[in-house]
């Protein structure tokens, strides 16, 4: 699921991770492997957000965080990304409240 800016803002308000920027050199490879998504890195590795089945009558969209992997490759990716983040400035996004972020293994 490719998130728009509002969805990204809500997700980062509830999920302690960093979004990998769309212009990061690794994004084309990730898209080839997993399809078009907004990718996140956290202490557990590489993640995406997928729509979750909505409860009957639920007005808010809910989603779940799906862990795509951890290990040596993800560690290198995290290191590369963290190195990039240290060289650039970032700002904190405002939190949202309408995404459910239960972890699910793939």
N, C-alpha and C positions, 0 to 999 in steps of 0.2 A: 504494500500500500504506500503510494507516494503521498506524503502529507503536504497540505497547503500550509501557509504561514500560521494561520490561526490554530490548526490542529497540532502543528509542531510546538507552538507556544504552550498549549494545554498539556501536551504530552510531557514536555520538559519540566513542567510544574509539578508533575506527579511521579516522574521516573528519573532517578538520579543517574543521568548518562549525558554523553555529549553526542550531538548529531554530527555526522561526518558531512562536511560541506559538499554540495553538488559538484563543485569544481576541483575537488581533491582528485589526484591522479589515480587513486584506487577505485573510484566509483565506476568507471566503465567495466572493470573486471568483476566487481560485485554485481553489477547489473547483468552481465553475461551469465554469472553463476545462479543468481537468485531472482532475476527480473527487476523491474523498476520499483524501487522502494526508497524510503528515507531510512538510512542506516544509522545505527547508534552504537556507541561503545560504552561499556560500563565495566565494573570489576569482574563480571562473569563472561565477558567477551563481546562478540558481535551480535546485534539484535535488530529486529525490525518490529513494526507494529502492524497487526492484522485486525480486521473487523471481527468483533465477537458477536455471537448470536444475541440479539436484543431480547430482553424479557418482555413478555406480553404487556403492551400498553406503555412501554418505556419511551419517553420522549427524547432522551439524550442518546447520542451515538456512543456505543461502548466499544472498546478495543482491548486486545491483549498483546503483551510483549512476547515475542517469540525469539528465543535464543538460537542463533544459527551456528554457534560454535565457540570453542575456546581452544587453548593449546598454543603450540609454537607459532603457527601462522598468525593467529589472532594477536598473540603477544607482540610480534613484529609490527603488525598493523597498528596496534595501540601505541607502541613506541614511536612509530613514524608520525602518527596523528598528534601525539602529545608534544613531540618536538616541534611540529608545525604550530600548534596552539601556543607554545611558549614564545614563538616569534611574532605572533599576531595578538592584537587586543580583542577582547570579547566583552559582551554585555550580558547580564542576566535577564532572562525573559520573565514576564509576569506569569504566575501560576494560573491554571484553570482548574475546573472541578468536574468536568463531565466525561472523562475517559477512565475506564476501569483498566488497571494495568496488572493483571495476574500473570505470572510467568508460566510459560508452557514450553516444554522441550519439543524439538522437531525430531 
